[in-house]
Amino acid sequence: MRRLREYLFVRHRHNWVLLLRFAMVGASGVFVNLATLVLVKRLGTDPDDAIVGLPFTDFNIRWYHAYSTVAFLVANLWNYQLNRTWTFRSGRHAAWWREYWPFLTVGLLGQLVGLLLLTLLMHPNSPLALPSSVLDDSTGLRTRLYWAQLIVIAVVTPVSFALNKLWTFAAVRTRHTELADPAHTEAVLREVHDVGEESSEHAAH
């Protein structure tokens, strides 16, 4: 049990710090996402109105899909800039666009999953549909779209963190050791130390 605690909270303490920072940035991103969603919803038409039908299906792309995507794009840009300058601190080591494209790609993959979930939460015939009897859109706190968007964010964020840590900012950390994960650094140093000891033993014989 002691070794497990050491493994989780000592060797991987840097990962926990990164996750905490990412979560704090994500929390601010949630506010930006929802604020943008409220704004575009108020400026636009009824979220349930159809924009265009999907060929060979009974489904439509609706305005709530568009509103959600606009909110995602604004929040994604906000989160990227904060993660770049604070969470992963890669701003001085890589071009802005070079990291933004994979970050946006990861976000878009998450947004596609999120739009599917959003549809399930908003469509009245879905088994996952949010109850319109409670969330009747009479007030801001009883607006189905806002709660559905919150659920989507909660589901997509952990996957986004893992993919961005492994892909978007990983290349920068491998070229700059001061940004590397200490757990990995310790493992490399241990291997070097073991190799050095083996070489010394062979030399002594």
C-alpha positions as CSV (number, residue, x, y, z in Angstrom):
1,M,0.0,0.0,0.0
2,R,2.9,2.3,0.8
3,R,4.5,1.6,-2.5
4,L,1.2,2.3,-4.3
5,R,0.9,5.7,-2.5
6,E,4.4,6.6,-3.4
7,Y,3.9,5.6,-7.0
8,L,0.7,7.6,-7.3
9,F,1.4,10.7,-5.3
10,V,5.2,11.0,-5.3
11,R,6.5,9.7,-8.6
12,H,3.5,11.1,-10.5
13,R,3.0,14.3,-8.5
14,H,3.7,16.3,-11.6
15,N,0.8,14.6,-13.4
16,W,-1.5,15.6,-10.5
17,V,-0.3,19.2,-10.7
18,L,-0.9,19.2,-14.5
19,L,-4.3,17.7,-14.0
20,L,-5.2,20.3,-11.4
21,R,-4.1,23.1,-13.6
22,F,-5.9,21.6,-16.6
23,A,-9.0,21.3,-14.4
24,M,-8.8,25.0,-13.3
25,V,-8.4,26.1,-16.9
26,G,-11.3,23.8,-17.8
27,A,-13.4,25.4,-15.1
28,S,-12.8,28.8,-16.6
29,G,-13.5,27.4,-20.0
30,V,-16.8,26.1,-18.8
31,F,-17.8,29.6,-17.9
32,V,-16.6,30.9,-21.2
33,N,-18.4,28.1,-23.0
34,L,-21.7,28.7,-21.3
35,A,-21.5,32.5,-21.5
36,T,-21.0,32.2,-25.2
37,L,-23.8,29.7,-25.5
38,V,-26.2,32.0,-23.6
39,L,-25.2,34.9,-25.9
40,V,-25.6,33.1,-29.2
41,K,-28.9,31.5,-28.0
42,R,-30.3,35.0,-27.1
43,L,-29.2,36.5,-30.4
44,G,-30.4,33.5,-32.5
45,T,-33.6,31.6,-33.2
46,D,-35.2,28.7,-31.3
47,P,-32.5,26.1,-30.6
48,D,-34.8,23.3,-31.6
49,D,-35.5,24.6,-35.0
50,A,-34.0,22.5,-37.8
51,I,-31.3,24.0,-40.1
52,V,-30.9,21.1,-42.5
53,G,-31.9,17.5,-42.7
54,L,-29.4,14.7,-42.7
55,P,-29.8,12.7,-45.9
56,F,-31.4,9.2,-45.6
57,T,-32.3,9.8,-42.0
58,D,-35.1,11.3,-39.9
59,F,-32.6,13.5,-38.1
60,N,-31.8,17.2,-38.6
61,I,-28.9,19.5,-37.8
62,R,-30.6,22.0,-35.4
63,W,-29.6,25.4,-34.1
64,Y,-28.6,24.0,-30.8
65,H,-25.8,22.0,-32.6
66,A,-24.6,25.3,-34.2
67,Y,-24.8,27.2,-30.8
68,S,-22.9,24.4,-29.1
69,T,-20.2,24.4,-31.8
70,V,-19.7,28.2,-31.6
71,A,-19.4,28.0,-27.8
72,F,-16.9,25.2,-28.2
73,L,-14.7,27.1,-30.6
74,V,-14.6,30.2,-28.3
75,A,-13.9,28.1,-25.2
76,N,-11.4,25.9,-27.1
77,L,-9.3,29.0,-28.0
78,W,-9.5,30.3,-24.4
79,N,-8.4,26.9,-23.0
80,Y,-5.6,26.5,-25.5
81,Q,-4.0,29.8,-24.7
82,L,-4.2,29.2,-20.9
83,N,-2.9,25.7,-21.2
84,R,-0.1,26.8,-23.4
85,T,1.1,29.6,-21.2
86,W,0.3,28.1,-17.8
87,T,-0.6,24.4,-17.6
88,F,2.0,22.9,-19.9
89,R,4.2,26.1,-20.2
90,S,5.1,25.4,-23.8
91,G,4.6,28.9,-25.1
92,R,8.4,29.7,-25.3
93,H,9.3,26.4,-27.0
94,A,6.8,26.0,-29.9
95,A,5.1,28.1,-32.5
96,W,1.5,29.1,-31.6
97,W,0.0,27.6,-34.7
98,R,2.0,24.4,-34.4
99,E,0.4,23.5,-31.1
100,Y,-3.0,25.0,-31.9
101,W,-3.9,22.7,-34.8
102,P,-3.5,19.4,-32.8
103,F,-5.3,21.0,-29.8
104,L,-8.1,22.1,-32.1
105,T,-8.2,18.6,-33.7
106,V,-8.5,16.9,-30.3
107,G,-11.2,19.4,-29.4
108,L,-13.1,18.8,-32.6
109,L,-13.0,15.0,-32.0
110,G,-14.4,15.7,-28.6
111,Q,-17.0,18.1,-30.0
112,L,-18.3,15.4,-32.4
113,V,-18.8,13.0,-29.5
114,G,-20.3,15.9,-27.6
115,L,-22.8,16.7,-30.4
116,L,-24.0,13.1,-30.4
117,L,-24.5,13.2,-26.7
118,L,-26.1,16.6,-26.9
119,T,-28.6,15.2,-29.5
120,L,-29.4,12.3,-27.2
121,L,-30.0,14.7,-24.3
122,M,-32.1,17.1,-26.3
123,H,-34.1,14.8,-28.6
124,P,-37.6,14.2,-27.1
125,N,-37.7,10.5,-28.2
126,S,-34.2,9.7,-26.9
127,P,-33.9,7.4,-23.8
128,L,-31.4,9.9,-22.4
129,A,-33.6,13.0,-23.1
130,L,-33.6,15.5,-20.2
131,P,-37.0,15.8,-18.7
132,S,-38.9,18.8,-20.3
133,S,-41.3,18.8,-17.4
134,V,-38.6,20.0,-15.1
135,L,-36.3,21.7,-17.6
136,D,-39.1,23.6,-19.4
137,D,-36.9,26.6,-20.5
138,S,-38.9,29.0,-18.4
139,T,-35.8,30.4,-16.8
140,G,-32.0,30.2,-17.3
141,L,-31.6,27.5,-14.7
142,R,-34.3,25.4,-16.2
143,T,-33.1,25.6,-19.8
144,R,-32.4,22.1,-21.2
145,L,-29.7,23.3,-23.6
146,Y,-27.6,24.7,-20.8
147,W,-27.8,21.5,-18.7
148,A,-27.2,19.3,-21.7
149,Q,-24.1,21.4,-22.6
150,L,-22.8,21.0,-19.0
151,I,-23.1,17.3,-19.2
152,V,-21.3,17.2,-22.5
153,I,-18.4,19.2,-21.1
154,A,-18.2,16.9,-18.1
155,V,-18.0,13.8,-20.3
156,V,-15.6,15.2,-22.9
157,T,-13.0,17.0,-20.7
158,P,-11.2,14.0,-19.2
159,V,-10.6,12.5,-22.7
160,S,-9.5,15.9,-24.0
161,F,-6.9,16.2,-21.2
162,A,-5.4,12.8,-21.8
163,L,-5.1,13.3,-25.6
164,N,-3.7,16.8,-25.3
165,K,-1.1,15.7,-22.7
166,L,0.0,12.8,-24.8
167,W,-0.1,14.5,-28.2
168,T,-0.5,18.3,-28.4
169,F,2.1,19.3,-25.9
170,A,4.2,16.1,-25.7
171,A,6.6,16.9,-28.5
172,V,7.6,20.2,-26.8
173,R,8.3,18.5,-23.5
174,T,10.5,15.8,-25.1
175,R,12.7,18.5,-26.7
176,H,12.9,20.5,-23.4
177,T,13.8,18.5,-20.3
178,E,12.6,21.2,-18.0
179,L,9.1,20.6,-19.2
180,A,9.3,16.8,-19.0
181,D,7.2,14.7,-16.6
182,P,9.4,14.1,-13.5
183,A,8.2,10.5,-13.2
184,H,9.7,9.8,-16.6
185,T,12.9,11.6,-15.8
186,E,13.4,9.6,-12.6
187,A,12.9,6.4,-14.6
188,V,15.5,7.4,-17.1
189,L,18.0,8.4,-14.5
190,R,17.4,5.1,-12.7
191,E,18.1,3.1,-15.9
192,V,21.3,5.1,-16.4
193,H,22.4,4.5,-12.8
194,D,21.7,0.7,-13.2
195,V,23.7,0.6,-16.4
196,G,26.6,2.4,-14.8
197,E,26.6,0.0,-11.9
198,E,26.6,-3.0,-14.2
199,S,29.5,-1.5,-16.1
200,S,31.5,-1.0,-12.9
201,E,30.9,-4.6,-11.8
202,H,32.1,-5.9,-15.2
203,A,35.2,-3.7,-15.1
204,A,36.0,-5.0,-11.6
205,H,35.8,-8.6,-12.7
